[in-house]
Structure formats: C-alpha cells, structure tokens
Amino acid sequence: MPTIIEPLESVWAPSFSDLYSQLLTTLPPPLLPPQQNPNPKPSPSAPTLNARIASLQCHPTLEALLHILNSDLPSAHFLVRHMESPPAYEGMLIHAILHRVEGDYDNARAWYRDVAKSEPDVFRSVWGNNNINNNNNNNSGDGGEAQGGLDAALSLVSSIEALRKSEQGDKEDLEQQSLDEIKATVMFCAKRFGTGRWEDASEAWVVSEEAKRGKKGDMVVGGEGWRQF
C-alpha cells in the first residue's frame, strides 16, 4: 500500500484543504475510466469544481491531482504533459497515475518504472518499501526499497486491469488502494511545494528532449485545461 504520512498543519492552505476534503468525501475514488462507452467524451465528476480547482493556482502537481480526483482527466493531462521529464519526477509519477485511471495500463507501467529507476526517493516517498511478494531478500538498501514499491505499484495496475477487462477482483479494495496512492502523492507534493498560490506555474515546467526536437505529439484530449498561463 502507498505510504501516507500526514503533513504538518502549516503545510495546508485553508482553501486547498477545504476543496481537497470535499473531493475526498463527496466523489468516488478514481479507479476506472470515467466513460467506457464507444467514442467516450470525458467529463468531470463535478463540473462546477473545475473552476474552483484552477482558481487555487496551486503548484501544477497538486492541481493535476485535484483534477484526477474530480475525474477531469483532460485538465490533468494538460498539466502533467509539461512535467514529464527529469527533474520533474513528481509530474512523471502523476503521469503514471493518470494513465492508470485512464485505462492506459502499459503506459502507466512504463511511467512507474521510469520514476522508480530515475528517482527512487520520489517513488519511495509514495509507495515506501512495499513488495507484493513480501520477499526483499534479493534487494538491499535504497534500490531494494524502490523495487519493492515498484512491485506493489505494478501489481495495483495489473489488478485494476483485470477488474476492468474480466471483472475479477475486489473493486472496493482497489478503489481504496487507488485513493491511498493519490493521497500519498498529494502529501508528498504538499510538503515539497506547499499548497499556496503559484502565480507563475510555468516555473514548474520541464521541456523534454523530444519536445525540443519537435517530435512530441499533443497529448491533450478535449481542450487545453482550465488554467491559463
């Protein structure tokens, strides 16, 4: 299970805390794609909250996570596509979560592996030393802990994929695991960046080498998100 460590009270900005609590207590945990019918048109769980989330102007990692909690995947994708290369490892991890919720499981696995390999500290802060086989005898030190967390993350992806494709598994338990991962990531990002306003969110952007070479495609579905820069 992801590691959820409650932050100091001073980390939270009141407006962020109120909206975050509302999303956690009033909406179902993100687990399966919001729309599974042919030619789906993504829509938030609570459309009236989109503007409120954007108006917080918090760090883009946190804004993306709030949008994911609201099942507004296009707005979340608009943000994380600017944070998908080192040193924006938090954005890369959120990208994995986003693909998992979208049902793009192979891409989710790839993003998890990239973060665990490139920056174990970020991955460990969310997933801790979790090994699905409870067998870390072949792993030691930091690398072992990161690998254990990776095993657990990949196991969650596979379990959700099995639930979606063959209706196998405990949906309620998987919803809780999904929510725990998102909450742990929120805690990590809140500690690192705070929950106050970021007037210029472009300070968090990282341009990938592919984008620099002009080879990166547009990953946004259904618009360019709610927040303007």
C-alpha positions in Angstrom: 0.0 0.0 0.0 1.2 3.6 -0.6 2.7 5.3 2.4 0.5 8.2 3.6 2.3 10.5 6.1 0.2 13.3 7.4 2.0 16.7 6.9 2.3 19.4 9.5 -0.9 21.5 9.7 1.0 24.6 8.5 1.6 22.9 5.1 -2.0 23.3 4.1 -3.6 26.5 2.7 -7.2 26.7 4.0 -8.8 27.0 0.6 -6.8 24.0 -0.7 -7.6 21.9 2.4 -11.3 22.6 2.1 -11.5 21.7 -1.6 -9.3 18.7 -1.2 -11.5 17.4 1.7 -14.6 18.0 -0.4 -13.2 15.9 -3.3 -12.2 13.1 -1.0 -15.6 12.9 0.8 -18.1 13.5 -1.9 -16.8 11.8 -5.0 -16.0 8.2 -5.8 -12.3 7.3 -5.8 -10.8 7.3 -9.3 -10.3 3.8 -10.5 -11.7 3.1 -13.9 -12.0 5.4 -16.9 -14.9 7.8 -16.3 -16.5 6.8 -19.6 -16.2 3.4 -21.1 -18.8 3.6 -23.9 -17.6 3.9 -27.6 -16.2 7.3 -28.5 -16.2 8.5 -24.9 -16.4 12.2 -24.1 -14.5 12.7 -20.8 -16.4 14.7 -18.3 -15.6 15.6 -14.7 -17.5 14.1 -11.8 -18.4 17.6 -10.5 -18.0 20.1 -13.4 -18.7 23.0 -11.0 -15.5 22.3 -9.2 -13.2 22.7 -12.2 -13.0 26.4 -12.0 -12.6 26.3 -8.2 -9.6 23.9 -8.6 -8.0 26.2 -11.2 -8.6 29.3 -9.1 -6.5 27.9 -6.3 -3.4 28.4 -8.6 -1.6 25.9 -6.5 1.5 24.0 -7.8 0.7 22.2 -11.0 1.4 18.8 -9.5 -1.3 19.4 -6.8 -3.7 20.9 -9.3 -3.4 17.9 -11.6 -4.1 15.6 -8.6 -7.2 17.5 -7.7 -8.4 17.2 -11.3 -7.8 13.5 -11.2 -9.8 13.2 -8.0 -12.6 15.1 -9.9 -12.2 12.7 -12.9 -11.3 15.7 -15.1 -8.6 13.8 -16.9 -8.1 16.3 -19.9 -7.3 19.1 -17.5 -4.9 16.8 -15.5 -3.2 15.8 -18.7 -2.8 19.4 -19.8 -0.8 20.0 -16.7 1.3 16.8 -16.5 2.4 17.0 -20.1 4.5 19.9 -19.1 6.1 17.9 -16.3 7.1 14.6 -17.8 10.9 14.8 -17.9 13.6 15.0 -15.2 13.8 16.7 -12.8 10.0 16.8 -12.6 9.8 13.3 -11.1 6.6 14.2 -9.2 5.0 15.1 -12.5 6.2 11.8 -14.0 4.7 9.8 -11.2 1.4 11.7 -11.6 1.6 10.8 -15.3 1.7 7.2 -14.3 -1.4 7.6 -12.0 -3.2 9.5 -14.8 -2.6 6.7 -17.3 -3.7 4.1 -14.8 -7.0 5.9 -14.2 -7.4 6.4 -18.0 -7.1 2.7 -18.5 -3.8 3.0 -20.5 -2.1 0.4 -18.4 1.0 -0.3 -20.5 1.9 3.4 -20.4 1.2 3.5 -16.7 3.7 0.7 -16.1 6.3 2.5 -18.2 5.9 5.7 -16.2 6.1 3.9 -12.9 9.3 2.1 -14.0 10.9 5.4 -15.2 10.3 7.1 -11.9 11.4 4.2 -9.7 14.6 3.9 -11.8 15.4 7.6 -12.2 14.5 9.0 -8.8 13.9 6.3 -6.1 13.4 8.9 -3.4 10.2 10.2 -5.0 8.8 6.8 -5.6 9.7 5.6 -2.1 8.0 8.6 -0.6 4.7 7.5 -2.1 5.0 3.7 -2.1 7.5 3.0 0.6 9.0 -0.4 1.0 6.1 -2.4 -0.4 6.8 -5.7 -2.1 3.8 -7.7 -3.3 5.6 -11.0 -2.6 6.9 -9.8 0.8 10.3 -11.0 -0.3 13.0 -8.4 -0.5 15.9 -10.9 0.2 17.4 -10.0 -3.2 17.1 -6.3 -2.7 19.0 -4.2 -0.3 19.4 -0.5 0.5 17.6 2.2 -1.4 17.4 0.3 -4.6 15.6 -2.6 -2.8 13.0 -0.3 -1.2 12.3 1.4 -4.6 12.0 -2.0 -6.3 9.6 -3.2 -3.6 7.4 -0.2 -4.1 7.5 -0.7 -7.9 6.3 -4.3 -7.5 3.4 -3.1 -5.5 2.5 -0.3 -7.9 2.7 -2.6 -10.9 0.6 -5.2 -9.0 -2.1 -2.5 -8.5 -2.1 -1.7 -12.2 -2.5 -5.4 -13.1 -5.3 -5.9 -10.6 -7.2 -2.9 -11.9 -6.7 -4.0 -15.4 -8.1 -7.5 -14.5 -11.1 -5.8 -12.9 -11.8 -3.7 -15.9 -11.3 -6.5 -18.5 -12.7 -9.5 -16.8 -14.5 -8.2 -13.7 -12.1 -10.1 -11.4 -11.1 -8.6 -8.1 -12.4 -6.6 -5.2 -13.5 -3.3 -6.6 -13.9 -1.6 -3.2 -10.4 -2.7 -2.1 -8.9 -1.4 -5.3 -10.7 1.9 -5.0 -9.1 2.3 -1.6 -5.7 1.5 -2.9 -6.1 3.9 -5.8 -7.2 6.6 -3.4 -4.3 5.9 -1.0 -1.8 6.3 -3.8 -3.3 9.7 -4.8 -3.4 10.8 -1.2 0.2 9.8 -0.6 1.3 11.7 -3.7 -0.7 14.8 -2.6 1.1 14.6 0.8 4.5 14.5 -0.9 3.8 17.3 -3.3 2.3 19.5 -0.5 5.4 19.0 1.6 7.7 19.8 -1.3 5.8 22.8 -2.8 3.3 23.9 -0.3 -0.4 24.5 -1.1 -0.3 28.2 -1.6 -0.6 30.2 -4.8 1.9 29.8 -7.6 1.3 32.9 -9.7 3.6 31.7 -12.5 3.1 28.0 -12.8 5.4 27.9 -15.8 8.3 27.8 -13.3 7.4 24.2 -12.8 7.5 23.3 -16.5 10.2 21.0 -17.9 10.7 20.7 -21.6 11.5 17.2 -22.7 14.2 16.4 -25.2 11.5 15.1 -27.6 9.7 18.4 -27.4 12.9 20.3 -28.0 13.3 18.3 -31.2 9.8 19.0 -32.2 8.8 15.3 -32.2 6.4 15.4 -29.3 2.7 15.0 -30.1 -0.2 16.7 -28.5 -1.4 14.6 -25.6 -4.4 16.8 -24.6 -7.9 15.3 -25.1 -10.8 17.7 -25.3 -9.1 21.1 -24.9 -6.3 22.8 -23.1 -7.5 22.5 -19.5 -9.0 25.2 -17.3 -5.9 27.1 -16.1 -4.4 29.7 -18.3 -0.7 30.6 -18.4 
